[in-house]
């Protein structure tokens, strides 16, 4: 099953240029998680998609240089919370003077049976 969270807007201290260190910048985050099918109609039997936003906001509080490392850390944190795979898209609308930067990270939990 896929759980998706799309176009979450957050502000983060992120960038390699000096001008980027002085203020928060917008990021737009979309996440697709592979999760086990829900076994009941209870939230505890599936991945709570609200966790994606809270993890992203927590990561945004830690200054970092690259959106690539932000996306990778978000993916690993989602796997640690129980997802079997993650596709993370992080867009940085103000990265370029006339455009935006975007990174896509995909991670899968290793197949323990192979």
SVG drawing of the C-alpha trace seen along z (x, -y; Angstrom):
<svg xmlns="http://www.w3.org/2000/svg" viewBox="-12 -37 41 52">
<polyline fill="none" stroke="black" stroke-width="0.4" points="0.0,0.0 1.1,-3.6 0.6,-6.4 1.2,-9.8 1.6,-13.3 1.9,-16.0 3.1,-19.6 3.8,-20.2 5.2,-23.7 7.9,-24.3 10.6,-26.9 14.2,-25.7 17.7,-27.1 19.1,-25.3 21.8,-26.2 25.4,-26.4 25.6,-30.1 26.2,-32.8 23.0,-34.6 21.0,-31.4 22.3,-31.2 20.7,-34.4 17.0,-33.4 14.7,-30.5 13.8,-29.4 10.7,-27.6 10.7,-24.0 7.9,-22.0 7.9,-18.3 6.0,-15.4 6.3,-11.9 5.2,-8.5 5.6,-5.6 5.3,-1.9 3.6,-0.5 1.9,2.7 -1.8,2.8 -3.9,1.8 -5.0,4.8 -7.9,3.0 -9.7,-0.3 -7.5,-1.8 -4.7,-4.3 -2.2,-2.2 -2.4,0.5 -1.0,-1.8 1.5,-4.6 0.2,-7.9 0.8,-10.3 0.9,-13.2 4.3,-11.8 5.7,-12.9 4.9,-16.6 6.2,-16.5 9.5,-14.8 10.0,-17.3 9.4,-20.2 11.8,-18.8 14.5,-18.3 13.9,-21.9 15.0,-23.2 18.5,-21.7 20.5,-23.9 22.0,-22.0 23.6,-22.7 21.9,-20.4 18.3,-19.6 19.7,-16.2 20.7,-15.4 17.4,-16.8 15.5,-14.4 17.6,-11.4 17.3,-12.0 13.5,-12.3 13.4,-9.0 15.5,-7.2 13.3,-8.6 10.2,-7.4 11.7,-3.9 12.6,-4.0 8.9,-4.7 7.8,-1.6 7.6,-2.4 9.0,0.3 10.1,-2.2 10.0,-5.9 10.1,-8.3 10.8,-11.8 10.6,-14.9 12.0,-18.2 11.6,-21.4 13.4,-24.6 11.5,-27.4 14.0,-30.1 17.2,-28.2 17.7,-29.9 17.2,-33.4 14.9,-32.2 13.8,-28.7 13.7,-26.1 15.8,-23.2 14.4,-19.8 15.7,-16.6 14.2,-13.1 15.4,-10.4 14.1,-6.8 15.0,-4.3 13.8,-0.8 14.2,1.4 16.5,4.3 14.8,7.5 15.5,9.6 14.6,12.8 17.3,12.7"/>
</svg>
